[in-house]
Amino acid sequence: MDALRTLVGMDTHRLAKSRYGEWLGEYRVVIAEVQSVYGNPILGLEHRPEQEQSCTPASPV
């Protein structure tokens, strides 16, 4: 939550937020805090962009 408070306090963030309509349509932000994790510890929660690039989209059924 400290990182979120820091982001919200930045002048650059305020400016970008006030001008979002120039490059985005409607959007929704969900902010959550993970309090517990269950299940297989091998399945990671981290964001790995390099894996997203190598994935191919599922074919429509």
Secondary structure, 3 states (H helix, E strand, C coil): CHHHHHHHHCHHHHHHHHCHHHCCCCCCCCCCCCCCCCCCCCCCCCCCHHHHHHCCCCCCC
